[in-house]
């Protein structure tokens, strides 16, 4: 098996109307635009997509909206995990039945200090509950948020038990050495960077691409890096694209990242419903938004 899931995937953000409802129309338009701008696929309903602020029914509706808009199932990597097995099975089965490329799965994160044995049982229960050979799982390692790290021994156990199902990991820890070590230890396992600037060094270390927030805004630059990173004659072009990626990523981190990304998307897409978030998350203040928009004009 050689990196079954590869490329630039956008951790797509989710538009919310002033009444608190999901704007399925704007979401589908955004996803289609991301593909046109250079993404290989859309990783909807992750951290940037506010997945855990939505009901199971809303999460299914977002996936269906993308498909109804003409996006192929094999261009989609939805987040389908929950803190309980039955809902995780329901979301994952729905995704598989709709022909998705794979499902990105957080560990169950409410209870802290759980063992690798407990985490293995969670993932195994979902896999066995879905009971579909088409299922492909990308594990999601973001310990600064979940407080539940995914150890290399756990990955080894899962890939041994389910070699054709557990096929990759999104690492949003920011720890490049961890990504590099996984790429070395697990040949053919798709290691995907969760931070845009780390895609290039990870590709050089044997990684498979990225699932990132800044791709909501700079898919073009990420695709330039992806297409040309191995070509010495394109080194200047790749370097310039990497510089744009870093500048936009830094701007997205100038305030709390998720509302900042949504403010940036609101300006880029020309619609204020991108500014809205669901509680407990809150939007940027007007002054913060104006500052971000002014900086966007400069870069």
GIMODA-V533056 format. One record per backbone hydrogen bond with DSSP energy under -0.5 kcal/mol. NH is the residue of the N-H (numbers start at 1). CO is the residue of the C=O. If there is no record, write none. Layout:
nh,co
NH,CO
NH,CO
This chain:
nh,co
3,1
4,188
6,4
7,208
9,7
9,210
10,41
11,212
12,10
14,48
16,273
17,21
20,17
23,15
24,22
27,23
28,24
29,25
30,26
31,27
32,28
33,29
34,30
35,31
36,32
37,33
38,34
38,35
39,34
40,8
41,8
42,75
43,10
44,42
50,47
51,46
53,50
54,51
59,55
60,56
61,57
62,58
63,59
64,60
65,61
66,62
67,63
68,64
69,65
70,67
71,66
75,72
76,73
77,42
78,102
79,44
80,78
80,104
81,104
88,84
89,85
90,86
91,87
92,88
93,89
94,90
95,91
96,92
97,93
98,94
98,95
99,96
100,95
101,73
101,76
102,76
103,136
104,78
105,103
105,138
106,104
107,140
113,147
119,115
120,116
121,117
122,118
123,119
124,120
125,121
126,122
127,123
128,124
129,125
130,126
131,127
135,132
137,165
138,103
139,137
139,168
140,105
141,139
141,170
142,140
145,142
146,142
147,143
151,149
155,151
156,152
157,153
158,154
159,155
160,156
161,157
162,158
165,162
166,162
167,137
167,165
168,137
169,190
170,139
171,169
171,192
172,141
172,170
176,174
179,175
180,176
181,177
182,178
183,179
184,180
185,181
186,182
187,185
189,186
190,167
191,189
192,169
192,190
193,209
194,171
198,195
199,196
201,197
202,198
203,199
204,200
205,201
206,203
207,202
208,191
209,191
210,7
211,193
212,9
216,213
217,214
218,214
219,215
222,218
223,219
224,220
225,221
226,222
227,223
228,224
229,225
231,228
232,230
234,231
235,232
238,234
239,235
240,236
241,237
242,238
243,239
244,240
245,241
246,242
247,243
248,244
249,245
250,246
251,247
252,248
253,249
253,250
254,251
260,256
261,257
262,258
263,259
264,260
265,261
266,262
267,263
268,264
269,265
270,266
271,266
274,271
275,272
276,273
281,278
289,285
290,286
291,287
292,288
293,289
294,290
295,291
296,292
297,293
298,294
298,295
299,295
